[in-house]
Amino acid sequence: MINIGTTGEIILLGDFNGHTGTKVNNQVVGSYGETRINDNGERLTDLCESYNLRITNGYFKHEMIHKYTWEQHTRKLKSIIDYIIVLKK
């Protein structure tokens, strides 16, 4: 177990290849993300719950052109797999 203090800032940025879904009135996942959830997304959400972290991508409404962080134009696929994670405070 890692001890994370409360006096500093923690910012995680990265390609976590997870789909975290959307949740209303949730402290970790917001209501403006994409609706899909997968194993990596569940693990990422569990990790954030354990360490008092928030996945910020879903907390702010974005225009569709800015919402997704991955696209495959030939198959018309879009997804959010890159996340910005911070302490809940």
Secondary structure by P-SEA (a helix, b strand, c coil): cbbbbccbbbbbbccccccbbbbcccccccccccccccaaaaaaaaaaaaacccccccccccccccccccccccccccccccccccccc
